[in-house]
């Protein structure tokens, strides 16, 4: 037996298991529908809303925000990243990390969702079930939600919708400019991306997008801006603002947290800082990578300036966390008026990979203004990105869709 044969055998067994589970589910869908009719009459299941899919921090935050509207919202993920584990249910943790039991629990939890959920929230690359094809929604899950008339709300997070040719048409720079992870970092292929988008949209009650992601999701709802910050977490201590010291004579501390260096333009930031150091400028760069969200926040508090990215063209959740902490944020925004929520109030310092060194030098020259920028960022998040603000936008969206509260 060659080294590759055990992996091939494992892959084939996994495929057979998925096929068998899918076939069984299709056979029992009529029975599931009949049981569901009775289950939904139970008062405590009348408004169950399930958030599932990629285990990113905004999923858990959105779930908690929706509870403000009176839903029994619950977040369920198959596994977690190192960044956060703030989900109600993590399947592989329940079974001690066993891949086989995690697979079984996927279908068991899917059955529970089909029997009891009024609505499901997921991303374009899938929900509770593992995708059959990379970054594409499992067809069984889509079909079940359609046949059982479960409302499906689909959100974007970036990699689930970004495709290569569409990205390149946006012009330079973009998140494909330096990418060497083609076919891995995002869905990438335009044909597959469009096919998956249309298939999901045909089932979804509504699709939500924002920022640069609207370029890939025609017909989506783009005014919900769904990355809220839980400013009340840990009794307000988690995001207690720490504004820059405008009288400090220490080197300007720039903090950058690249989860994907090639996509964020990290090398341009490193080159800009190196150039400034050669010129005798007092500046230091702190990188935050592969640490928990709590540890990352601790480091962010020490920053004078936060650098988000200079390629993608839209800010990330990282930028909003930084503003919540009272930090000025540098980020490349491609279409200021189209991508930002209340753009004229957003204090993000729009920077470009080609002007990054000059932009940093300018900040050092007006260090006395950093606190004011930090205060503006905190007010912006309080006003527009708190959980309360997001819940208000979500309520308005649900009302537009004819949902009764």
Wavefront OBJ file of the C-alpha trace (Angstrom):
o trace
v 0.000 0.000 0.000
v 1.412 3.413 -0.997
v 1.508 6.438 1.286
v -1.448 7.975 -0.562
v -3.721 4.922 -0.460
v -4.898 5.330 3.175
v -5.872 8.963 2.457
v -7.674 7.908 -0.719
v -9.511 5.157 1.152
v -10.502 7.594 3.886
v -11.775 10.064 1.263
v -13.853 7.377 -0.425
v -15.325 6.226 2.884
v -16.215 9.817 3.722
v -17.905 10.242 0.332
v -19.889 7.031 0.806
v -20.956 8.113 4.285
v -22.114 11.503 2.975
v -23.993 9.890 0.091
v -25.720 7.410 2.402
v -26.663 10.135 4.906
v -27.995 12.378 2.138
v -30.061 9.567 0.607
v -31.513 8.657 4.001
v -32.409 12.261 4.680
v -34.195 12.652 1.346
v -36.179 9.459 2.018
v -37.309 10.680 5.431
v -38.111 14.293 4.433
v -41.889 13.642 4.211
v -41.855 12.187 7.739
v -39.703 15.096 8.960
v -42.237 17.510 7.485
v -45.120 15.810 9.310
v -43.281 15.832 12.653
v -42.217 19.450 12.094
v -45.859 20.544 11.781
v -46.513 19.276 15.300
v -43.229 20.475 16.803
v -43.739 24.064 15.637
v -46.956 24.254 17.639
v -44.882 24.162 20.826
v -44.813 27.751 22.182
v -41.137 27.706 23.151
v -40.167 26.803 19.552
v -42.351 29.372 17.875
v -39.449 31.693 17.020
v -36.295 29.530 16.980
v -33.615 31.127 14.793
v -30.383 29.235 14.065
v -27.096 30.923 13.087
v -24.595 28.516 11.565
v -21.743 28.205 9.068
v -18.178 29.512 9.166
v -17.101 29.922 12.837
v -16.274 33.616 12.713
v -16.816 36.015 15.592
v -19.515 38.035 13.832
v -21.794 34.986 13.642
v -21.978 34.777 17.432
v -22.389 38.550 17.746
v -25.203 38.679 15.198
v -26.961 35.818 16.960
v -26.897 37.667 20.280
v -28.091 40.871 18.620
v -31.083 39.098 17.071
v -32.212 37.997 20.542
v -32.993 41.649 21.209
v -35.836 41.251 18.703
v -37.439 38.467 20.719
v -36.088 35.473 18.801
v -34.788 32.345 20.491
v -31.529 32.666 18.585
v -28.809 30.020 18.870
v -25.377 29.752 17.209
v -24.113 26.330 16.089
v -20.788 25.590 14.350
v -18.986 22.381 13.411
v -15.600 23.519 14.719
v -13.823 26.711 15.798
v -10.758 28.738 14.914
v -8.251 29.937 17.504
v -9.724 33.458 17.417
v -12.959 32.809 19.295
v -15.210 30.065 20.616
v -18.152 32.229 21.705
v -20.777 29.971 20.162
v -23.667 28.212 21.867
v -22.834 24.823 20.334
v -19.519 23.573 18.906
v -20.058 20.082 17.511
v -16.512 18.707 17.439
v -16.024 19.822 21.039
v -19.093 17.863 22.109
v -17.533 14.664 20.740
v -13.950 15.237 21.861
v -12.666 16.126 18.412
v -13.648 12.836 16.750
v -14.097 13.411 12.997
v -16.518 10.505 12.606
v -18.692 11.607 15.526
v -18.565 15.221 14.358
v -19.880 14.023 10.989
v -22.702 12.143 12.733
v -23.512 15.164 14.909
v -23.704 17.389 11.806
v -26.603 15.351 10.496
v -28.171 14.977 13.931
v -28.104 18.739 14.471
v -29.334 19.256 10.908
v -32.284 17.012 11.734
v -33.025 19.057 14.857
v -32.888 22.264 12.783
v -35.220 20.812 10.153
v -37.692 19.759 12.835
v -37.739 22.929 14.897
v -36.227 26.062 13.307
v -38.354 28.846 11.869
v -35.351 30.356 10.158
v -31.675 29.680 9.497
v -28.834 32.137 8.960
v -25.766 30.931 7.048
v -23.028 32.110 4.698
v -22.785 31.555 0.953
v -20.366 28.659 1.430
v -22.749 26.690 3.625
v -24.475 26.128 6.910
v -24.406 23.248 9.366
v -23.507 20.535 6.828
v -19.992 20.230 5.407
v -19.832 21.370 1.767
v -19.728 18.698 -0.928
v -17.559 21.023 -3.018
v -15.112 23.608 -1.699
v -16.818 26.807 -0.494
v -20.208 25.799 -1.921
v -23.492 25.323 -0.093
v -24.444 21.672 0.497
v -27.352 20.900 -1.924
v -29.167 18.712 0.632
v -29.271 21.555 3.108
v -30.627 23.991 0.519
v -33.245 21.552 -0.709
v -34.397 20.694 2.802
v -34.871 24.350 3.747
v -36.821 24.942 0.543
v -39.078 21.887 0.895
v -39.703 22.460 4.612
v -40.293 26.179 4.062
v -37.627 27.245 6.515
v -36.651 30.864 5.996
v -33.011 31.046 4.911
v -31.032 34.256 5.372
v -27.622 34.227 3.728
v -24.793 36.575 4.665
v -21.333 37.225 3.247
v -17.972 37.307 4.974
v -15.631 37.678 1.983
v -13.987 34.438 0.905
v -17.400 32.856 0.309
v -18.184 35.228 -2.590
v -14.972 36.796 -3.904
v -14.007 35.556 -7.374
v -10.835 36.219 -9.306
v -11.955 37.878 -12.550
v -14.567 40.074 -10.876
v -11.938 41.159 -8.357
v -9.412 42.021 -11.058
v -11.987 44.150 -12.869
v -12.142 46.367 -9.787
v -8.651 47.589 -10.654
v -5.389 47.690 -8.736
v -4.821 47.152 -5.934
v -7.148 44.318 -4.990
v -7.103 41.162 -2.887
v -5.886 39.116 -5.873
v -2.895 41.403 -6.531
v -0.405 39.392 -4.440
v -2.407 36.230 -3.786
v -0.616 32.887 -4.233
v -3.496 30.856 -2.769
v -5.655 30.776 -5.904
v -8.403 28.203 -5.516
v -7.972 28.117 -1.751
v -8.188 31.576 -0.171
v -11.625 32.327 -1.662
v -14.115 30.575 -3.920
v -12.002 32.213 -6.703
v -13.471 30.575 -9.824
v -16.007 32.971 -11.369
v -18.137 30.248 -12.951
v -18.365 28.244 -9.737
v -18.901 31.377 -7.666
v -21.746 32.601 -9.870
v -23.355 29.153 -9.980
v -23.225 28.793 -6.190
v -24.554 32.321 -5.693
v -27.531 31.765 -8.005
v -28.311 28.382 -6.451
v -28.289 29.835 -2.937
v -30.204 32.967 -3.923
v -32.980 30.865 -5.485
v -33.707 29.350 -2.051
v -32.873 32.241 0.274
v -35.522 34.525 1.728
v -32.901 37.284 1.568
v -29.187 37.688 0.846
v -27.094 40.287 2.665
v -23.863 41.928 1.590
v -21.797 45.059 2.278
v -18.559 46.807 1.366
v -16.586 45.339 -1.508
v -18.648 42.146 -1.232
v -21.564 43.863 -2.985
v -19.534 43.574 -6.192
v -20.136 39.796 -6.159
v -23.758 39.645 -4.960
v -26.136 41.353 -7.421
v -29.591 41.918 -5.978
v -28.468 41.539 -2.354
v -29.610 43.748 0.524
v -26.663 46.041 1.255
v -27.876 48.409 3.965
v -27.851 46.092 7.010
v -24.084 46.338 7.782
v -23.857 43.213 9.883
v -20.604 43.372 11.864
v -21.796 44.652 15.257
v -19.508 45.132 18.230
v -20.760 43.982 21.625
v -19.829 47.100 23.558
v -21.508 45.682 26.670
v -19.300 42.565 26.769
v -17.693 41.914 30.149
v -19.718 44.815 31.588
v -18.211 47.168 29.055
v -14.613 46.333 29.941
v -13.826 44.344 26.814
v -14.025 47.370 24.534
v -13.278 50.087 27.085
v -11.573 52.770 24.956
v -7.880 53.533 25.439
v -7.221 56.649 23.400
v -3.726 57.451 22.079
v -1.584 59.669 24.275
v -1.174 62.854 22.233
v 1.765 63.991 24.404
v 3.754 60.748 24.065
v 7.351 60.967 22.845
v 7.702 57.189 22.391
v 7.962 55.715 18.879
v 4.641 55.671 17.025
v 3.282 52.164 17.626
v 1.487 50.709 14.584
v -0.415 47.457 15.198
v -1.435 45.137 12.369
v -3.322 41.834 12.652
v -3.183 40.013 9.313
v -5.085 36.736 9.213
v -3.932 36.504 5.571
v -0.789 38.550 4.887
v -1.022 38.351 1.092
v -4.580 39.664 1.072
v -4.002 42.499 3.534
v -0.869 43.993 1.954
v 1.339 43.265 4.958
v 4.548 43.430 2.927
v 3.773 47.007 1.870
v 3.323 48.028 5.491
v 6.593 46.337 6.461
v 8.392 48.087 3.597
v 6.924 51.473 4.541
v 7.969 51.099 8.172
v 11.459 49.962 7.105
v 11.793 53.052 4.890
v 10.775 55.342 7.736
v 13.200 53.670 10.140
v 16.023 54.161 7.625
v 15.086 57.842 7.559
v 15.430 58.006 11.322
v 11.695 58.208 12.033
v 10.573 56.950 15.453
v 8.130 54.170 14.603
v 7.561 50.531 15.515
v 5.406 47.793 13.982
v 3.651 45.181 16.113
v 2.179 42.131 14.352
v -0.715 40.218 15.917
v -1.113 36.704 14.511
v -2.592 33.391 15.648
v -3.739 34.559 19.065
v -7.147 34.557 20.716
v -9.444 37.538 20.335
v -8.937 38.448 23.995
v -5.145 38.480 23.607
v -5.422 40.450 20.358
v -7.570 43.103 22.050
v -4.961 43.444 24.804
v -2.300 44.252 22.194
v -4.596 46.589 20.252
v -4.956 48.721 23.385
v -1.231 49.510 23.254
v -1.438 50.918 19.717
v -1.192 54.524 18.609
v -2.499 53.569 15.151
v -4.138 50.428 13.777
v -3.422 49.338 10.200
v -6.135 47.146 8.657
v -5.257 46.552 4.990
v -4.204 48.315 1.774
v -5.431 45.914 -0.940
v -8.977 44.636 -0.450
v -10.683 48.013 -0.607
v -12.941 47.653 2.455
v -12.351 47.572 6.189
v -12.666 44.390 8.225
v -14.113 43.603 11.625
v -10.631 44.286 13.001
v -11.007 47.958 12.066
v -14.323 48.234 13.909
v -12.839 46.632 17.027
v -9.963 49.101 16.834
v -12.305 52.078 16.600
v -14.341 50.700 19.506
v -11.101 50.772 21.517
v -10.558 54.410 20.559
v -7.766 53.847 18.026
v -7.245 55.665 14.712
v -7.497 53.190 11.804
v -5.670 53.186 8.475
v -7.318 51.243 5.670
v -7.717 51.328 1.893
v -11.348 52.076 0.985
v -11.945 51.718 -2.753
v -15.412 53.304 -2.980
v -15.909 55.533 0.031
v -19.535 56.516 -0.568
v -20.702 53.062 -1.709
v -18.913 50.813 0.755
v -19.191 52.651 4.084
v -22.082 53.085 6.496
v -22.644 56.835 6.919
v -19.388 57.492 5.041
v -19.080 61.173 5.964
v -18.952 60.263 9.652
v -16.463 57.408 9.266
v -13.011 58.556 10.468
v -10.995 55.765 8.825
v -7.779 57.151 7.326
v -7.944 56.073 3.690
v -4.493 54.877 2.678
v -3.051 53.268 -0.456
v -0.191 50.821 -0.847
v 1.722 53.401 -2.941
v 1.364 56.228 -0.393
v 1.620 54.241 2.825
v 5.034 55.542 3.929
v 3.986 59.151 3.309
v 0.668 58.603 5.121
v 2.456 57.190 8.172
v 4.964 60.052 8.119
v 2.065 62.500 8.039
v 0.476 60.876 11.100
v 3.718 61.188 13.026
v 3.783 64.880 12.123
v 0.287 65.420 13.528
v 0.405 63.083 16.466
v -1.598 65.556 18.518
v -4.646 64.703 16.371
v -4.598 60.949 17.026
v -6.735 61.168 20.150
v -9.389 63.158 18.284
v -9.453 60.505 15.528
v -9.745 57.805 18.177
v -12.673 59.584 19.822
v -14.420 59.971 16.462
v -13.978 56.259 15.779
v -15.438 55.291 19.144
v -18.491 57.520 18.569
v -18.930 56.048 15.079
v -19.027 52.488 16.451
v -21.318 53.449 19.328
v -23.750 55.087 16.951
v -23.749 52.650 14.050
v -22.068 49.352 14.965
v -23.300 48.571 18.462
v -25.476 45.490 18.835
v -28.416 47.782 19.473
v -27.791 49.661 16.207
v -27.480 46.426 14.232
v -30.606 44.984 15.855
v -32.486 48.116 14.801
v -31.373 47.695 11.177
v -32.245 43.987 11.324
v -35.718 44.777 12.686
v -36.297 47.208 9.805
v -35.114 44.582 7.322
v -37.424 41.936 8.747
v -40.308 44.416 8.602
v -39.544 45.109 4.936
v -39.699 41.350 4.326
v -43.143 41.187 5.894
v -42.126 39.365 9.078
v -44.387 40.124 12.024
v -43.036 40.778 15.537
l 1 2 3 4 5 6 7 8 9 10 11 12 13 14 15 16 17 18 19 20 21 22 23 24 25 26 27 28 29 30 31 32 33 34 35 36 37 38 39 40 41 42 43 44 45 46 47 48 49 50 51 52 53 54 55 56 57 58 59 60 61 62 63 64 65 66 67 68 69 70 71 72 73 74 75 76 77 78 79 80 81 82 83 84 85 86 87 88 89 90 91 92 93 94 95 96 97 98 99 100 101 102 103 104 105 106 107 108 109 110 111 112 113 114 115 116 117 118 119 120 121 122 123 124 125 126 127 128 129 130 131 132 133 134 135 136 137 138 139 140 141 142 143 144 145 146 147 148 149 150 151 152 153 154 155 156 157 158 159 160 161 162 163 164 165 166 167 168 169 170 171 172 173 174 175 176 177 178 179 180 181 182 183 184 185 186 187 188 189 190 191 192 193 194 195 196 197 198 199 200 201 202 203 204 205 206 207 208 209 210 211 212 213 214 215 216 217 218 219 220 221 222 223 224 225 226 227 228 229 230 231 232 233 234 235 236 237 238 239 240 241 242 243 244 245 246 247 248 249 250 251 252 253 254 255 256 257 258 259 260 261 262 263 264 265 266 267 268 269 270 271 272 273 274 275 276 277 278 279 280 281 282 283 284 285 286 287 288 289 290 291 292 293 294 295 296 297 298 299 300 301 302 303 304 305 306 307 308 309 310 311 312 313 314 315 316 317 318 319 320 321 322 323 324 325 326 327 328 329 330 331 332 333 334 335 336 337 338 339 340 341 342 343 344 345 346 347 348 349 350 351 352 353 354 355 356 357 358 359 360 361 362 363 364 365 366 367 368 369 370 371 372 373 374 375 376 377 378 379 380 381 382 383 384 385 386 387 388 389 390 391 392 393 394 395 396 397 398 399 400 401 402 403 404 405
